[in-house]
Amino acid sequence: MGMQAIYCQPRTSIPNKAHQKYPYLLRKLKITYSNQVWYTDITYVPMPQGHVYLCCILDWYSRKVLGWEISNTMDASLCQKALLIAIKHSKALPKILNTDQGS
């Protein structure tokens, strides 16, 4: 019938086979206070004419969004801007900044 779903397919989660895989070190860590661990992730938001990338920085303990940034390109400045906003608004630095493997 030739039917096909219409959705954005930026393929942001494909690992590079040449990059080293690291073990997940936070698996058994007890997170007991704010600013102990921040985590970040990037996703894409579908728009009528394409998509934009959204990077968020969250406090793992409180689940509070500390900083975010959107961009039409997924480059390092997207994450840097989100991190600078998080530092400015929280007036603190995390002991650990956790990202997924792709970051």
MARBAZA-946240 format. One record per residue (C-alpha): residue number from 0; z, x, y. Coordinates in steps of 0.25 Angstrom, whole numbers, plus 5000, padded with zeros to 4 digits. Example, Ala and Ser with C-alpha at 12.3 -4.5 7.8 and 13.67 -1.06 7.14 Angstrom:
# residues 2
SITE   num     zz     xx     yy
SITE     0   5031   5049   4982
SITE     1   5029   5055   4996
//
This chain:
# residues 103
SITE   num     zz     xx     yy
SITE     0   5000   5000   5000
SITE     1   5001   5012   5009
SITE     2   5015   5008   5015
SITE     3   5024   5019   5021
SITE     4   5037   5019   5028
SITE     5   5036   5023   5043
SITE     6   5047   5032   5047
SITE     7   5050   5046   5053
SITE     8   5050   5057   5043
SITE     9   5054   5070   5050
SITE    10   5059   5076   5037
SITE    11   5071   5083   5043
SITE    12   5079   5085   5030
SITE    13   5070   5095   5022
SITE    14   5077   5108   5019
SITE    15   5069   5121   5020
SITE    16   5069   5127   5007
SITE    17   5070   5141   5013
SITE    18   5083   5138   5020
SITE    19   5096   5142   5013
SITE    20   5105   5130   5008
SITE    21   5119   5131   5012
SITE    22   5131   5125   5005
SITE    23   5138   5113   5012
SITE    24   5151   5119   5016
SITE    25   5158   5106   5022
SITE    26   5158   5099   5009
SITE    27   5173   5100   5007
SITE    28   5178   5103   5021
SITE    29   5188   5093   5027
SITE    30   5184   5089   5040
SITE    31   5197   5085   5047
SITE    32   5194   5086   5063
SITE    33   5184   5084   5073
SITE    34   5175   5096   5077
SITE    35   5177   5102   5063
SITE    36   5163   5099   5058
SITE    37   5152   5094   5066
SITE    38   5139   5090   5059
SITE    39   5125   5088   5064
SITE    40   5112   5081   5058
SITE    41   5098   5078   5063
SITE    42   5091   5065   5060
SITE    43   5079   5059   5066
SITE    44   5078   5045   5073
SITE    45   5065   5037   5071
SITE    46   5059   5033   5085
SITE    47   5047   5024   5088
SITE    48   5038   5037   5090
SITE    49   5044   5047   5080
SITE    50   5058   5052   5079
SITE    51   5069   5060   5086
SITE    52   5079   5069   5079
SITE    53   5094   5067   5081
SITE    54   5104   5077   5079
SITE    55   5119   5073   5079
SITE    56   5132   5082   5079
SITE    57   5144   5074   5073
SITE    58   5158   5078   5071
SITE    59   5161   5077   5056
SITE    60   5175   5072   5057
SITE    61   5174   5061   5067
SITE    62   5159   5058   5065
SITE    63   5157   5058   5080
SITE    64   5143   5061   5085
SITE    65   5146   5074   5094
SITE    66   5131   5076   5099
SITE    67   5117   5072   5096
SITE    68   5103   5075   5101
SITE    69   5089   5069   5099
SITE    70   5076   5076   5099
SITE    71   5062   5074   5095
SITE    72   5062   5088   5088
SITE    73   5071   5093   5078
SITE    74   5075   5107   5083
SITE    75   5087   5115   5085
SITE    76   5089   5111   5099
SITE    77   5092   5097   5094
SITE    78   5104   5101   5086
SITE    79   5108   5111   5097
SITE    80   5108   5100   5108
SITE    81   5116   5090   5099
SITE    82   5127   5101   5096
SITE    83   5128   5105   5110
SITE    84   5131   5090   5114
SITE    85   5141   5089   5103
SITE    86   5148   5101   5108
SITE    87   5148   5096   5122
SITE    88   5153   5083   5119
SITE    89   5164   5087   5109
SITE    90   5168   5099   5116
SITE    91   5171   5106   5103
SITE    92   5164   5114   5092
SITE    93   5164   5111   5078
SITE    94   5170   5120   5067
SITE    95   5158   5117   5059
SITE    96   5144   5111   5062
SITE    97   5138   5105   5050
SITE    98   5123   5103   5048
SITE    99   5115   5099   5037
SITE   100   5106   5109   5029
SITE   101   5094   5107   5038
SITE   102   5101   5111   5050
//
